[in-house]
Amino acid sequence: MPRTGHWPVDASGLPQGVGNVTDLTLPALAEMELHPVIAMATLERMRHIEVPEWIARMIARPGAANLLLNQSHLFTLAGNPDFARDLLDQALEQSMIYRVEGSRPPAIRLLALLGPGDTSDNTPLDYLIEDADIRLDLLYIVPGKPLPPAIPDHDVAIIALGESGKNRPVLELMDRLIEHWPRPLLNHPQHILLCSRDKVYQRLASIPGVLIPPTLRVSLATLERITRLGLPDNDLPEVRAYPITVRPVDTQAGAGLGKIANAAELAAYLEATRAREFFVSCYIDYRSPDGLYRKLRIALIDGLPYICHLAIGAHWIVHYQSADMTASADKRAEEARFMHDFDTGFAVRHGAALRLIAERLALDYVVIDCAEMPDEKLLVFEADNRGWVHATDPVDVFPYKQASMRKVFAAFRAMLFKAAK
């Protein structure tokens, strides 16, 4: 039976339990009629229609909060994250609960707990349930704002917020809120909190067949000292020689990531950044014999691996878009073969390693970016719950991806039903 009640707040506006108060009361669960917002996956596809039709569809959703959230998603896709965040903040001032537009009657109700932020902060779930019989409701947890007295009833909940310095307080708050959650819950915040790059290294480094470079969280002062004294440094016991990679903490998609060959390059890198804390790692050359770099995105769903894409590029920082897969028929043909043979090839070669990775990360849904070394070791770059997994690539250019993505979406759906039971 659903529990009733509400989350009381203290004088600061934070839910009780954040400070010295530890008595938390869960919110009431209720069936709610919510005007849906447009799914980001739908907005992604709508890029190719006439702009007036796009705008008309957005403003057709009643409620100022819904319109603001739709606009926030739109400007996220358009590459204007600062304005998108301003719109999101305005939306959350009016409502913390939203329903994502669905195309089919729901067979299961999913509630996602998010923090204030975009798809670099939260799992982009609507891409995973596109055209599925899954109702997706969004509950934003905003520090300093009282929580709703009631939330949508649901069959299963999932923590969608990813790990970062700014998200850590919200994840810790979620950890307290879900202590007696009345419905099954996926992706426990305690395990998400262990997805920082340095902690992922610590958890996965000892797995046989896995290669993950030592990764340390280092202050600006330490790196400035290294530019004067040189490597090795007592503060970097695992990182003993150049080249190294450096990136500001809490950055994604290669933002600020640099490969450093010597102390002079490190000094120039630090001169150009405003960051105060960094992840420092050993650089591992993972080029294939043909001189290209290949990076895989794999979703581990309920412990099992599913291929999402293979990006092939000439630069050591490989992202699917920068690799320009659209322009190369040869790259797409290789990706098509790899995806077709994934279950009988890569997933078999690395089956034991992938199982142990899933066990140690202890997340029901997690995405890993990795590569296969020439000696067939599995090189792991990162692992968290935020990786973009989708089927919005043009079907006429990427027809082979649909079958693989249907497997991913079916596995996610099956995980929800399994948890709900």
C-alpha positions as a Markdown table, in Angstrom:
| # | Residue | x | y | z |
|---|---|---|---|---|
| 1 | Met | 0.0 | 0.0 | 0.0 |
| 2 | Pro | 1.3 | 3.5 | -0.7 |
| 3 | Arg | 2.5 | 5.5 | 2.2 |
| 4 | Thr | 1.0 | 8.9 | 2.7 |
| 5 | Gly | 2.2 | 12.1 | 4.2 |
| 6 | His | 4.7 | 14.7 | 3.1 |
| 7 | Trp | 8.3 | 15.8 | 3.4 |
| 8 | Pro | 8.4 | 18.5 | 6.1 |
| 9 | Val | 10.9 | 21.3 | 5.5 |
| 10 | Asp | 12.9 | 23.1 | 8.1 |
| 11 | Ala | 13.4 | 26.9 | 8.3 |
| 12 | Ser | 16.0 | 26.9 | 5.5 |
| 13 | Gly | 13.5 | 25.4 | 3.1 |
| 14 | Leu | 15.5 | 22.1 | 2.8 |
| 15 | Pro | 13.8 | 18.8 | 3.6 |
| 16 | Gln | 14.2 | 17.7 | 7.1 |
| 17 | Gly | 17.1 | 15.3 | 7.4 |
| 18 | Val | 19.6 | 17.5 | 5.6 |
| 19 | Gly | 20.8 | 19.1 | 8.8 |
| 20 | Asn | 20.4 | 17.7 | 12.3 |
| 21 | Val | 16.9 | 16.5 | 11.7 |
| 22 | Thr | 16.7 | 12.9 | 10.7 |
| 23 | Asp | 13.0 | 12.1 | 10.8 |
| 24 | Leu | 11.8 | 11.9 | 7.2 |
| 25 | Thr | 8.3 | 11.3 | 6.1 |
| 26 | Leu | 7.7 | 10.1 | 2.6 |
| 27 | Pro | 5.3 | 12.0 | 0.3 |
| 28 | Ala | 1.9 | 10.8 | -0.6 |
| 29 | Leu | 1.6 | 8.8 | -3.8 |
| 30 | Ala | -1.3 | 9.9 | -6.0 |
| 31 | Glu | -2.6 | 9.4 | -9.5 |
| 32 | Met | -2.0 | 12.8 | -11.2 |
| 33 | Glu | -3.2 | 14.3 | -14.4 |
| 34 | Leu | -0.2 | 16.1 | -15.8 |
| 35 | His | 0.2 | 18.0 | -19.0 |
| 36 | Pro | 3.1 | 16.3 | -20.8 |
| 37 | Val | 6.3 | 18.0 | -22.0 |
| 38 | Ile | 7.7 | 17.0 | -25.3 |
| 39 | Ala | 10.4 | 14.3 | -25.0 |
| 40 | Met | 13.9 | 15.4 | -26.0 |
| 41 | Ala | 14.1 | 12.5 | -28.4 |
| 42 | Thr | 11.0 | 13.9 | -30.1 |
| 43 | Leu | 12.6 | 17.4 | -30.2 |
| 44 | Glu | 15.7 | 15.9 | -31.7 |
| 45 | Arg | 13.7 | 14.4 | -34.6 |
| 46 | Met | 11.7 | 17.6 | -35.0 |
| 47 | Arg | 14.8 | 19.6 | -36.0 |
| 48 | His | 13.9 | 18.7 | -39.6 |
| 49 | Ile | 10.4 | 20.1 | -39.7 |
| 50 | Glu | 9.3 | 23.6 | -40.3 |
| 51 | Val | 10.1 | 26.0 | -37.4 |
| 52 | Pro | 6.5 | 27.4 | -37.1 |
| 53 | Glu | 5.2 | 23.8 | -36.7 |
| 54 | Trp | 7.8 | 23.2 | -34.1 |
| 55 | Ile | 6.9 | 26.3 | -32.1 |
| 56 | Ala | 3.2 | 25.6 | -32.4 |
| 57 | Arg | 3.7 | 22.1 | -30.9 |
| 58 | Met | 5.7 | 23.5 | -28.0 |
| 59 | Ile | 3.2 | 26.1 | -27.0 |
| 60 | Ala | 0.3 | 23.7 | -27.4 |
| 61 | Arg | 1.2 | 22.2 | -24.0 |
| 62 | Pro | -0.8 | 24.1 | -21.3 |
| 63 | Gly | 1.0 | 25.7 | -18.4 |
| 64 | Ala | 3.9 | 28.1 | -18.3 |
| 65 | Ala | 6.1 | 25.6 | -16.5 |
| 66 | Asn | 5.7 | 23.1 | -19.3 |
| 67 | Leu | 6.5 | 25.7 | -21.9 |
| 68 | Leu | 9.6 | 26.7 | -20.0 |
| 69 | Leu | 10.9 | 23.2 | -19.7 |
| 70 | Asn | 10.2 | 22.5 | -23.4 |
| 71 | Gln | 12.2 | 25.6 | -24.3 |
| 72 | Ser | 15.0 | 24.6 | -21.9 |
| 73 | His | 15.2 | 21.2 | -23.8 |
| 74 | Leu | 15.2 | 23.0 | -27.1 |
| 75 | Phe | 18.1 | 25.3 | -26.2 |
| 76 | Thr | 20.0 | 22.4 | -24.8 |
| 77 | Leu | 19.8 | 20.7 | -28.2 |
| 78 | Ala | 20.6 | 24.0 | -29.9 |
| 79 | Gly | 23.9 | 24.2 | -28.0 |
| 80 | Asn | 23.0 | 27.1 | -25.7 |
| 81 | Pro | 23.4 | 25.4 | -22.2 |
| 82 | Asp | 23.5 | 28.6 | -20.2 |
| 83 | Phe | 20.2 | 30.0 | -21.5 |
| 84 | Ala | 18.7 | 26.5 | -21.3 |
| 85 | Arg | 19.6 | 26.4 | -17.6 |
| 86 | Asp | 18.1 | 29.8 | -17.0 |
| 87 | Leu | 14.8 | 28.5 | -18.5 |
| 88 | Leu | 15.0 | 25.3 | -16.4 |
| 89 | Asp | 15.4 | 27.3 | -13.2 |
| 90 | Gln | 12.3 | 29.3 | -14.1 |
| 91 | Ala | 10.4 | 26.1 | -14.8 |
| 92 | Leu | 11.4 | 24.6 | -11.5 |
| 93 | Glu | 10.2 | 27.7 | -9.7 |
| 94 | Gln | 6.7 | 26.8 | -10.9 |
| 95 | Ser | 6.7 | 23.1 | -10.8 |
| 96 | Met | 9.0 | 20.2 | -9.8 |
| 97 | Ile | 6.9 | 17.4 | -11.4 |
| 98 | Tyr | 6.6 | 16.8 | -15.1 |
| 99 | Arg | 5.3 | 14.0 | -17.4 |
| 100 | Val | 7.1 | 13.2 | -20.6 |
| 101 | Glu | 4.8 | 12.9 | -23.6 |
| 102 | Gly | 4.2 | 9.3 | -24.6 |
| 103 | Ser | 2.8 | 7.7 | -27.8 |
| 104 | Arg | 1.3 | 4.5 | -26.3 |
| 105 | Pro | -0.9 | 3.6 | -23.4 |
| 106 | Pro | 1.4 | 2.8 | -20.5 |
| 107 | Ala | 1.9 | -0.7 | -19.2 |
| 108 | Ile | 4.3 | 0.5 | -16.5 |
| 109 | Arg | 4.8 | 3.7 | -14.6 |
| 110 | Leu | 8.4 | 5.0 | -14.2 |
| 111 | Leu | 9.3 | 7.9 | -11.9 |
| 112 | Ala | 12.7 | 9.5 | -12.3 |
| 113 | Leu | 14.4 | 11.5 | -9.6 |
| 114 | Leu | 16.5 | 14.2 | -11.1 |
| 115 | Gly | 18.5 | 17.2 | -10.0 |
| 116 | Pro | 18.5 | 20.7 | -11.5 |
| 117 | Gly | 20.6 | 20.3 | -14.7 |
| 118 | Asp | 20.5 | 19.1 | -18.3 |
| 119 | Thr | 21.5 | 15.8 | -19.9 |
| 120 | Ser | 25.1 | 16.2 | -18.8 |
| 121 | Asp | 23.7 | 16.0 | -15.2 |
| 122 | Asn | 20.8 | 13.5 | -15.6 |
| 123 | Thr | 20.2 | 10.3 | -17.4 |
| 124 | Pro | 18.4 | 11.2 | -20.7 |
| 125 | Leu | 15.8 | 8.6 | -20.0 |
| 126 | Asp | 13.2 | 9.7 | -22.6 |
| 127 | Tyr | 15.6 | 8.5 | -25.4 |
| 128 | Leu | 15.5 | 5.0 | -23.8 |
| 129 | Ile | 11.7 | 4.8 | -23.7 |
| 130 | Glu | 10.9 | 6.3 | -27.1 |
| 131 | Asp | 7.8 | 4.7 | -28.5 |
| 132 | Ala | 7.5 | 2.4 | -25.5 |
| 133 | Asp | 4.5 | 1.6 | -23.3 |
| 134 | Ile | 6.3 | 3.3 | -20.4 |
| 135 | Arg | 4.9 | 6.4 | -18.6 |
| 136 | Leu | 7.8 | 8.6 | -17.5 |
| 137 | Asp | 7.3 | 11.2 | -14.8 |
| 138 | Leu | 10.1 | 13.5 | -13.7 |
| 139 | Leu | 10.6 | 14.6 | -10.1 |
| 140 | Tyr | 13.2 | 17.3 | -9.7 |
| 141 | Ile | 14.9 | 17.5 | -6.3 |
| 142 | Val | 16.0 | 21.1 | -5.8 |
| 143 | Pro | 18.1 | 22.2 | -2.8 |
| 144 | Gly | 16.5 | 24.9 | -0.9 |
| 145 | Lys | 13.0 | 24.3 | -2.2 |
| 146 | Pro | 10.3 | 22.4 | -0.3 |
| 147 | Leu | 9.4 | 19.1 | -1.9 |
| 148 | Pro | 5.8 | 18.5 | -3.2 |
| 149 | Pro | 3.3 | 17.2 | -0.7 |
| 150 | Ala | 2.5 | 14.4 | -3.2 |
| 151 | Ile | 4.2 | 12.8 | -6.1 |
| 152 | Pro | 2.8 | 10.6 | -9.0 |
| 153 | Asp | 2.2 | 7.1 | -8.1 |
| 154 | His | 4.5 | 4.7 | -10.0 |
| 155 | Asp | 5.5 | 1.1 | -10.3 |
| 156 | Val | 9.3 | 1.7 | -10.1 |
| 157 | Ala | 11.6 | 4.6 | -9.5 |
| 158 | Ile | 15.1 | 5.4 | -10.8 |
| 159 | Ile | 17.7 | 7.8 | -9.7 |
| 160 | Ala | 18.6 | 9.7 | -12.8 |
| 161 | Leu | 21.1 | 12.3 | -11.4 |
| 162 | Gly | 24.8 | 11.6 | -12.2 |
| 163 | Glu | 27.8 | 12.1 | -10.0 |
| 164 | Ser | 29.6 | 15.5 | -9.9 |
| 165 | Gly | 30.8 | 17.9 | -7.3 |
| 166 | Lys | 27.7 | 20.1 | -7.7 |
| 167 | Asn | 25.4 | 17.1 | -7.8 |
| 168 | Arg | 26.8 | 15.4 | -4.7 |
| 169 | Pro | 24.7 | 17.3 | -2.1 |
| 170 | Val | 21.6 | 16.4 | -4.1 |
| 171 | Leu | 22.6 | 12.8 | -4.4 |
| 172 | Glu | 23.3 | 12.7 | -0.6 |
| 173 | Leu | 19.8 | 14.2 | 0.0 |
| 174 | Met | 18.2 | 11.6 | -2.3 |
| 175 | Asp | 20.0 | 8.9 | -0.4 |
| 176 | Arg | 18.2 | 10.0 | 2.7 |
| 177 | Leu | 14.9 | 10.5 | 1.0 |
| 178 | Ile | 14.7 | 7.0 | -0.5 |
| 179 | Glu | 15.6 | 5.1 | 2.7 |
| 180 | His | 12.0 | 3.9 | 3.0 |
| 181 | Trp | 10.8 | 4.4 | -0.5 |
| 182 | Pro | 7.5 | 2.6 | -1.0 |
| 183 | Arg | 8.2 | 1.3 | -4.5 |
| 184 | Pro | 11.2 | -0.6 | -6.1 |
| 185 | Leu | 14.1 | 1.8 | -6.8 |
| 186 | Leu | 16.9 | 1.4 | -9.4 |
| 187 | Asn | 20.4 | 3.0 | -9.4 |
| 188 | His | 20.9 | 3.7 | -5.7 |
| 189 | Pro | 22.5 | 7.1 | -5.1 |
| 190 | Gln | 25.2 | 5.5 | -2.9 |
| 191 | His | 26.5 | 3.7 | -6.0 |
| 192 | Ile | 26.2 | 6.7 | -8.3 |
| 193 | Leu | 28.3 | 8.7 | -5.8 |
| 194 | Leu | 31.1 | 6.2 | -6.5 |
| 195 | Cys | 31.2 | 7.0 | -10.3 |
| 196 | Ser | 33.8 | 9.8 | -10.2 |
| 197 | Arg | 36.7 | 9.0 | -12.5 |
| 198 | Asp | 39.1 | 8.4 | -9.6 |
| 199 | Lys | 36.7 | 6.1 | -7.8 |
| 200 | Val | 35.9 | 4.1 | -10.9 |
| 201 | Tyr | 39.6 | 3.5 | -11.4 |
| 202 | Gln | 39.9 | 2.3 | -7.8 |
| 203 | Arg | 37.0 | -0.1 | -8.2 |
| 204 | Leu | 37.8 | -1.6 | -11.6 |
| 205 | Ala | 41.6 | -1.6 | -11.8 |
| 206 | Ser | 42.1 | -5.1 | -10.3 |
| 207 | Ile | 39.6 | -6.8 | -12.7 |
| 208 | Pro | 41.5 | -9.4 | -14.9 |
| 209 | Gly | 41.5 | -8.3 | -18.5 |
| 210 | Val | 40.6 | -4.7 | -17.8 |
| 211 | Leu | 43.0 | -1.8 | -18.4 |
| 212 | Ile | 42.1 | 1.4 | -16.8 |
| 213 | Pro | 44.7 | 4.2 | -16.4 |
| 214 | Pro | 45.5 | 5.4 | -12.9 |
| 215 | Thr | 43.3 | 8.5 | -12.3 |
| 216 | Leu | 43.9 | 10.9 | -9.4 |
| 217 | Arg | 42.1 | 14.0 | -8.2 |
| 218 | Val | 44.7 | 16.8 | -8.0 |
| 219 | Ser | 44.7 | 20.4 | -7.0 |
| 220 | Leu | 45.9 | 23.3 | -9.0 |
| 221 | Ala | 48.6 | 23.9 | -6.5 |
| 222 | Thr | 50.0 | 20.4 | -6.9 |
| 223 | Leu | 50.1 | 20.7 | -10.7 |
| 224 | Glu | 51.8 | 24.1 | -10.5 |
| 225 | Arg | 54.4 | 22.5 | -8.2 |
| 226 | Ile | 54.9 | 19.7 | -10.8 |
| 227 | Thr | 55.6 | 22.3 | -13.5 |
| 228 | Arg | 58.5 | 23.5 | -11.4 |
| 229 | Leu | 59.8 | 20.2 | -10.0 |
| 230 | Gly | 58.7 | 17.8 | -12.7 |
| 231 | Leu | 57.3 | 14.2 | -12.5 |
| 232 | Pro | 57.4 | 12.0 | -10.5 |
| 233 | Asp | 55.7 | 13.8 | -7.7 |
| 234 | Asn | 54.9 | 12.4 | -4.2 |
| 235 | Asp | 51.3 | 13.5 | -4.6 |
| 236 | Leu | 50.9 | 11.4 | -7.8 |
| 237 | Pro | 52.3 | 8.0 | -6.9 |
| 238 | Glu | 50.6 | 6.2 | -9.8 |
| 239 | Val | 51.4 | 8.8 | -12.4 |
| 240 | Arg | 55.1 | 8.6 | -12.9 |
| 241 | Ala | 55.9 | 9.9 | -16.4 |
| 242 | Tyr | 54.6 | 11.9 | -19.3 |
| 243 | Pro | 52.5 | 11.9 | -21.4 |
| 244 | Ile | 49.6 | 12.5 | -19.0 |
| 245 | Thr | 46.0 | 13.6 | -19.5 |
| 246 | Val | 44.5 | 16.5 | -17.5 |
| 247 | Arg | 40.9 | 17.6 | -17.3 |
| 248 | Pro | 39.0 | 19.8 | -14.9 |
| 249 | Val | 36.9 | 18.0 | -12.4 |
| 250 | Asp | 33.2 | 17.8 | -13.3 |
| 251 | Thr | 33.6 | 18.2 | -17.0 |
| 252 | Gln | 32.2 | 15.9 | -19.7 |
| 253 | Ala | 32.5 | 15.2 | -23.4 |
| 254 | Gly | 36.2 | 16.1 | -23.5 |
| 255 | Ala | 35.7 | 19.7 | -22.3 |
| 256 | Gly | 39.1 | 20.9 | -21.1 |
| 257 | Leu | 40.8 | 17.6 | -21.7 |
| 258 | Gly | 44.4 | 17.9 | -22.7 |
| 259 | Lys | 47.3 | 15.5 | -23.4 |
| 260 | Ile | 50.4 | 16.8 | -21.8 |
| 261 | Ala | 53.9 | 15.8 | -23.1 |
| 262 | Asn | 56.1 | 17.7 | -20.7 |
| 263 | Ala | 56.2 | 20.3 | -17.9 |
| 264 | Ala | 56.2 | 23.2 | -20.3 |
| 265 | Glu | 53.0 | 22.0 | -21.9 |
| 266 | Leu | 51.5 | 21.5 | -18.4 |
| 267 | Ala | 52.3 | 25.1 | -17.5 |
| 268 | Ala | 50.7 | 26.4 | -20.7 |
| 269 | Tyr | 47.6 | 24.3 | -20.0 |
| 270 | Leu | 47.3 | 25.6 | -16.5 |
| 271 | Glu | 47.8 | 29.2 | -17.7 |
| 272 | Ala | 44.8 | 28.8 | -20.0 |
| 273 | Thr | 42.3 | 27.4 | -17.5 |
| 274 | Arg | 40.4 | 28.8 | -14.6 |
| 275 | Ala | 39.8 | 25.4 | -12.9 |
| 276 | Arg | 41.1 | 24.7 | -9.4 |
| 277 | Glu | 40.9 | 20.9 | -9.4 |
| 278 | Phe | 41.7 | 18.3 | -12.0 |
| 279 | Phe | 41.7 | 14.6 | -12.8 |
| 280 | Val | 45.2 | 13.5 | -13.9 |
| 281 | Ser | 45.7 | 10.2 | -15.6 |
| 282 | Cys | 48.3 | 8.3 | -17.5 |
| 283 | Tyr | 47.8 | 8.5 | -21.3 |
| 284 | Ile | 47.4 | 5.2 | -23.0 |
| 285 | Asp | 47.8 | 5.0 | -26.7 |
| 286 | Tyr | 44.9 | 2.9 | -28.0 |
| 287 | Arg | 45.4 | 3.4 | -31.7 |
| 288 | Ser | 44.5 | 0.5 | -33.9 |
| 289 | Pro | 47.1 | -0.8 | -36.4 |
| 290 | Asp | 45.5 | 1.4 | -39.1 |
| 291 | Gly | 46.3 | 4.5 | -37.0 |
| 292 | Leu | 42.6 | 5.2 | -36.1 |
| 293 | Tyr | 41.1 | 5.3 | -32.6 |
| 294 | Arg | 38.0 | 3.3 | -31.9 |
| 295 | Lys | 35.8 | 3.9 | -28.9 |
| 296 | Leu | 32.7 | 1.9 | -27.8 |
| 297 | Arg | 29.7 | 2.9 | -25.8 |
| 298 | Ile | 28.2 | -0.1 | -24.0 |
| 299 | Ala | 25.1 | 0.0 | -21.8 |
| 300 | Leu | 25.2 | -2.5 | -18.9 |
| 301 | Ile | 21.5 | -3.2 | -18.1 |
| 302 | Asp | 20.6 | -5.5 | -15.3 |
| 303 | Gly | 24.2 | -6.7 | -15.5 |
| 304 | Leu | 24.2 | -7.6 | -19.2 |
| 305 | Pro | 26.1 | -5.7 | -22.0 |
| 306 | Tyr | 24.5 | -4.0 | -25.0 |
| 307 | Ile | 26.3 | -2.2 | -27.7 |
| 308 | Cys | 25.2 | 1.4 | -28.4 |
| 309 | His | 27.8 | 2.7 | -30.9 |
| 310 | Leu | 31.3 | 2.3 | -32.2 |
| 311 | Ala | 33.0 | 5.7 | -33.0 |
| 312 | Ile | 36.0 | 5.7 | -35.3 |
| 313 | Gly | 38.2 | 8.8 | -35.6 |
| 314 | Ala | 41.7 | 10.1 | -36.3 |
| 315 | His | 42.0 | 12.0 | -33.1 |
| 316 | Trp | 42.6 | 10.4 | -29.7 |
| 317 | Ile | 39.6 | 12.2 | -28.2 |
| 318 | Val | 36.9 | 10.2 | -30.0 |
| 319 | His | 33.2 | 11.2 | -29.9 |
| 320 | Tyr | 30.6 | 9.9 | -32.2 |
| 321 | Gln | 29.8 | 13.3 | -33.7 |
| 322 | Ser | 33.4 | 14.6 | -34.0 |
| 323 | Ala | 34.3 | 11.2 | -35.7 |
| 324 | Asp | 32.0 | 12.3 | -38.5 |
| 325 | Met | 30.6 | 8.8 | -39.0 |
| 326 | Thr | 27.9 | 10.2 | -41.3 |
| 327 | Ala | 30.5 | 11.1 | -43.9 |
| 328 | Ser | 32.3 | 7.8 | -44.0 |
| 329 | Ala | 30.6 | 4.7 | -45.5 |
| 330 | Asp | 33.6 | 2.6 | -44.5 |
| 331 | Lys | 33.3 | 3.6 | -40.9 |
| 332 | Arg | 29.6 | 2.9 | -40.9 |
| 333 | Ala | 30.1 | -0.5 | -42.5 |
| 334 | Glu | 32.6 | -1.4 | -39.8 |
| 335 | Glu | 30.2 | -0.2 | -37.1 |
| 336 | Ala | 27.4 | -2.3 | -38.7 |
| 337 | Arg | 29.6 | -5.4 | -38.6 |
| 338 | Phe | 30.7 | -4.8 | -35.1 |
| 339 | Met | 27.1 | -4.3 | -33.8 |
| 340 | His | 25.8 | -7.3 | -35.7 |
| 341 | Asp | 28.5 | -9.6 | -34.2 |
| 342 | Phe | 28.7 | -8.0 | -30.7 |
| 343 | Asp | 26.8 | -10.7 | -28.9 |
| 344 | Thr | 29.0 | -13.5 | -30.3 |
| 345 | Gly | 32.3 | -11.6 | -30.5 |
| 346 | Phe | 33.2 | -8.7 | -28.2 |
| 347 | Ala | 30.6 | -9.6 | -25.5 |
| 348 | Val | 32.1 | -13.1 | -25.4 |
| 349 | Arg | 35.7 | -12.1 | -25.4 |
| 350 | His | 35.1 | -9.7 | -22.5 |
| 351 | Gly | 32.2 | -11.4 | -20.9 |
| 352 | Ala | 34.0 | -12.1 | -17.6 |
| 353 | Ala | 35.4 | -8.6 | -17.3 |
| 354 | Leu | 32.0 | -7.0 | -18.2 |
| 355 | Arg | 30.3 | -9.1 | -15.5 |
| 356 | Leu | 32.7 | -8.0 | -12.9 |
| 357 | Ile | 32.5 | -4.4 | -14.0 |
| 358 | Ala | 28.7 | -4.6 | -13.6 |
| 359 | Glu | 29.0 | -6.2 | -10.2 |
| 360 | Arg | 31.5 | -3.6 | -8.8 |
| 361 | Leu | 29.6 | -0.6 | -10.1 |
| 362 | Ala | 26.4 | -2.1 | -8.6 |
| 363 | Leu | 24.1 | 0.0 | -10.8 |
| 364 | Asp | 21.1 | -1.4 | -12.6 |
| 365 | Tyr | 21.7 | 0.8 | -15.6 |
| 366 | Val | 25.2 | 2.2 | -16.3 |
| 367 | Val | 27.0 | 3.3 | -19.5 |
| 368 | Ile | 30.7 | 2.6 | -20.1 |
| 369 | Asp | 33.0 | 4.1 | -22.7 |
| 370 | Cys | 35.8 | 1.8 | -23.6 |
| 371 | Ala | 38.1 | 0.4 | -26.3 |
| 372 | Glu | 39.7 | -2.9 | -27.2 |
| 373 | Met | 43.5 | -2.9 | -27.1 |
| 374 | Pro | 45.6 | -4.8 | -29.6 |
| 375 | Asp | 46.3 | -7.4 | -26.9 |
| 376 | Glu | 42.4 | -7.7 | -26.4 |
| 377 | Lys | 42.5 | -6.0 | -23.0 |
| 378 | Leu | 39.4 | -3.9 | -22.3 |
| 379 | Leu | 40.5 | -0.3 | -21.9 |
| 380 | Val | 37.9 | 1.6 | -19.8 |
| 381 | Phe | 37.6 | 5.4 | -20.0 |
| 382 | Glu | 34.6 | 6.1 | -17.8 |
| 383 | Ala | 31.5 | 4.7 | -16.4 |
| 384 | Asp | 28.3 | 6.5 | -15.2 |
| 385 | Asn | 24.6 | 6.6 | -15.6 |
| 386 | Arg | 24.4 | 9.6 | -17.9 |
| 387 | Gly | 25.8 | 8.4 | -21.2 |
| 388 | Trp | 23.6 | 9.4 | -24.2 |
| 389 | Val | 22.0 | 6.3 | -25.6 |
| 390 | His | 19.5 | 6.9 | -28.5 |
| 391 | Ala | 18.1 | 5.8 | -31.8 |
| 392 | Thr | 17.7 | 9.3 | -33.4 |
| 393 | Asp | 20.4 | 8.9 | -36.1 |
| 394 | Pro | 18.9 | 9.1 | -39.6 |
| 395 | Val | 17.6 | 5.7 | -40.5 |
| 396 | Asp | 18.5 | 6.1 | -44.2 |
| 397 | Val | 22.2 | 6.6 | -43.2 |
| 398 | Phe | 22.4 | 4.3 | -40.1 |
| 399 | Pro | 19.8 | 1.6 | -40.9 |
| 400 | Tyr | 21.8 | -1.1 | -39.0 |
| 401 | Lys | 21.6 | 0.8 | -35.6 |
| 402 | Gln | 17.9 | 0.2 | -35.2 |
| 403 | Ala | 18.1 | -3.5 | -34.4 |
| 404 | Ser | 20.8 | -3.0 | -31.8 |
| 405 | Met | 19.0 | -0.1 | -30.2 |
| 406 | Arg | 15.8 | -2.0 | -30.0 |
| 407 | Lys | 17.7 | -4.6 | -28.0 |
| 408 | Val | 18.8 | -1.8 | -25.6 |
| 409 | Phe | 15.3 | -0.4 | -25.2 |
| 410 | Ala | 13.8 | -3.9 | -24.7 |
| 411 | Ala | 16.4 | -4.7 | -22.1 |
| 412 | Phe | 15.6 | -1.4 | -20.2 |
| 413 | Arg | 11.9 | -2.1 | -20.4 |
| 414 | Ala | 12.4 | -5.7 | -19.1 |
| 415 | Met | 14.5 | -4.4 | -16.2 |
| 416 | Leu | 11.7 | -2.1 | -15.2 |
| 417 | Phe | 9.1 | -4.9 | -15.2 |
| 418 | Lys | 11.5 | -7.2 | -13.3 |
| 419 | Ala | 12.0 | -4.6 | -10.7 |
| 420 | Ala | 8.3 | -3.8 | -10.4 |
| 421 | Lys | 7.6 | -7.5 | -9.7 |
